[in-house]
Amino acid sequence: MPVAVTTDGVRVAFTDLGGTGDPILFAHATGFHGHVWRPVAAELRDAFHGVTFDERGHGDTAASEAGQSWLGFARDALAVVDEAGLDGRPFGVGHSAGGAALLLTELERPGTFRGLWCYEPILPPPRSPDAPPFPSNANPLAAGARRRREVFPSRAAAFENYAGKPPFSVLDRAALRAYVEFGFDDLEDGTVRLKCRGEVEAATYEMAGRHGAVERLAEIACPVVFASGAHTDTPFGPDLLGRLVQRMPDARSEVFDDLGHFGPLQDPAAIAASIRRAFSS
């Protein structure tokens, strides 16, 4: 797997997903990795060339010694844009933390993207610059990540476990297989362990409120689509995103009636069709 080196020394693993046409950079949600975009990218190969990457602390990209700052995710994306030769203004597609990462990337280097499509990007309201990270006892996602089971007898056992209970049970099977296939390390005793360790995932959640993108949305000049699911269980759904687009010079929102927060992994065909409409126009 090729790597791109960030300005702060992180070696970012990235993957060419194939396809012909305008390039798209895909960014994943917290706890996942770039390969979960494979089913969506496959739907778009006739018109777009997909590239994805593992954000720091996820998949095959090691965590930064400086911590899980979301501004670091923007550095990861910029390093991949440069190393993969995507500097001719690719499109960007992001899910959850990945959506916020691409917005931060555009803010860090205006003009990086020709257009953005972000599914429920994590855009918390402003916090005081000197506020500490969210403590785990006030952040159920972080607390859950620290309790998450990391080791399974095999990838097949992990897949069976995830497929049988929420939230992973709602995922498209191809997306779930990609998550399991590329999301575990093989251990010497024959078992497998999650690459995104619980403590790193928890630290990522705890830093979610500190990136400040929501205060600067008006600076983003490229066209942006904020997509969301009508059945999301997060605060970053239709109501909030519908209000946020009003702060931006060229943005609109789109709601998927049958999807939740994991929409890009639930219905790759519907998500790909939305991306195609957004970028073809």
N, C-alpha and C positions, 0 to 999 in steps of 0.2 A: 504494500500500500504506500503510495507517495505521501510525503509530508511537506508542510509549509511551516517556516519558522517565524514566529511573531516578533514584534519589536521588543517584547519582554522575555524572549527566549523559549517560549512554549513551542513544542514540535506538534503541529496539528495534522492529524491523519485525515486525508480526504480521498474521495472515490469518484471516478467518472462513471456515471450511470448510463451513458450512451445516448443515442438520439441524434437527429439532424436538424439544424436550424438555430434559432437564437438561443443563447445560453441562459440557463436558470440555475441559481445557487439555492439549494435547499438547506434549511436549518431546523433542527429537531427540538423537541420539548425536553424539559428537565427529566433526567432519569433514563432517557432513550439514547439513540445514536443515529447517525446519518442514514444507515441502511434501511430504516423503517420507511423511508420515502421511496423505496424501489417500486412498489405497486403503483403509486401516483406517477412516477417518472416513466414507467412502462406505458402508461396511457397517453403520454405526451411525446413519445419518441419520434413520431412522424413530423413534428413541427418544432420541437425544442430539444436542446442538448443539455442533459442534466448533470450537475456536479453537486455532491454533498460532502459534509465534513462532520467530524466528531468534535463537539465543543470541549473545551478543557475540562478534565475530570470525568469525561464520558467516553465510552467505547475505547478506541485505541489511542486516545489523546490523554496524556497524564494531566493530573491537576497541577495548577500553578502553586509554587511554594508561597506565593503572596496571598493565596486565598481564591475564593470563587466569585470575584467581582464580575458583575455582568458587563462592565465595560471591557473586561478581558474577552468576552465572547465576540465583541465587535472587532477586537484585534485579531482574533482567530479568523473571522470571516474575511477581513482585509488581507491577511496573509495568504489565504486560499485564492482570493480574487487575483492577487499578484502572481502567485506561483503557478496557478493553473492557466494563466493567460486569459483571464476573464476581464481584463481592464477595458474592454470595449463596451462598457456599460451593460452588464447582464441584467436580467430580471432577478428578483429575489422572492423566495417563498419560505415563510417561516410559520411554525406552530408553537404557540404558547411562549416559552422562553426564547425559542428560535425566532419568533416574530419580533419580540422586543430586541433581540440581538441584531437583527437586520435594520430595524429603525435606528438603533444606536450606531450601526455601521454607517448609515447614510448621514447621520449627524456628525460623525467623526470625520468623514470624507465626503462632503456634498458632491453629488453627481456620480457616485459609485454605481447606482442602480438606475435603470431605465424606468422601472416601475416595481412596486412591492405588493405582494398579496400575503396578508398576515392573518392567521386564524387564531382568534382570541389571544392576541399578544398581551403579555403581562405588563400592564401599565398602571401601577398603584398610584394613588394620589401622593403629592409631595410630602416629604418628611424633613425634619430638621437635619442639616448637614452633619451635626455632631451626634445624632441619635445612634444608639448602638444597634447592631443587627437584631432582628426579631429573635427573642429567646425561644428555645424549642418548646417550652411550656405554653407559649402564646401562639405557636404556629403548628397546627395539627399536621400539616404536610411534612414538616421537618421531623416532628416526633414520630410519625408513621415511617418515614424513611429510615430512621435509626432502628426501628423494630423490624424492618423488612428482612425476610428470609433471603440470604445471599447464596447459599450452597444447596445444590440438588444432586441426586445420584447421576443424572445425565441430562442432556438437552431435551430428550424425549419426555423425561419426568417433569422438567420445568414447563414444557409446552402444555402437557396435560394438566398441570396444576393451574397455570394461568387461564387456560381455555375454559376451566370449569367454574370460575368465580369472578365477580366484578373486581376492579374495573376492566381487566383485560379480556373478560369474556365477550365484550361488545366489539372487540377488534376484528377486522377482516382477517381471515386466516393467513393470507399471504403476508400481511403486515406483522402478525404475531410470529410467524415462522422466521421472518427476517430479524425481528427483535431478539428471539431466542438464539438463532444461529450465530449472529454476530455480536451478541451482548454478553457472552460468557467466556471466561478463561478455563482452559483445561488444567486441573490440578494433578499432582503426581499420584494421588490415590485413586484416580479415575473419576472423581466427581468434578462438577463444574461450579464456578463461582461468578457472580455478576461482576462485570468489569466496572460498572458505576457503583462504587461502594456506598453503603448507607450513609456514612458520615459525610462523604463528599456531596451526595444528593441533598442531605439535610442542610449543609452549609450553603448550597446553591439557593434553596428556598429561603433561607434566612437573610440572604443578600438581595432578595427580589425587590425590596422597597427602597433601594438606595441608588438606583441607576439614573433617575431624574429625567427619563425620556419624555414623560408626559408634559413636563413644563416647557418642552422645546418643540412640540409637534408642529407648530406654525412655521418652523424653519425648514421642514421637509417639503421640497418643491416637486419631486417626482410624483406621478400618480400612485395612489395607494388604495387598496381595497382592504377593509377590515371585515373579515368573515367571522361568523359565530354560529353556534348551535342553539336552537330554541330550548333545548333540554340541558344546557350546561349547568354544572353545579359550582361554577366559579363566579366571582363578581365581574368577570371580564367578558360578559355576554352582550346581547343586543342593546340593552339600555345604555350601558356605559359607552360602548363603542359608537353607538349612534350619536351620542353627545360629543365624543372626541373628534369625529370627522368634521364637525362644525368649526373646529379650531384650525383646520388644515386647508391649504390653498387648493388642493386637488385630491379629494378623497371621497369615498362612498363606502357604505356598509352593505353587507349581504348576509341574510339569515337562512340557515338550513333547518327546515322544520323538523326533520327526523333525527338530527344529530345532537350529540353532547360535546363536552370539551375535547374528547378524543376524535373528533370528526375526521381529520385527515387519515386516521388509521382505521376508521369505521367503514367509510365508503370511498375508496380511492377513485372510483370512476366519476362519482358526482363532484368530488373535489377537483379532479383533473379538468372536468368540463368547465368549472367555474374559473380555474386558472387560465384555461384556453381562451375563454370569453374576455377575461380581463386584459390579457396581454395581446390578443389579436386585435383588440380595438385601439 
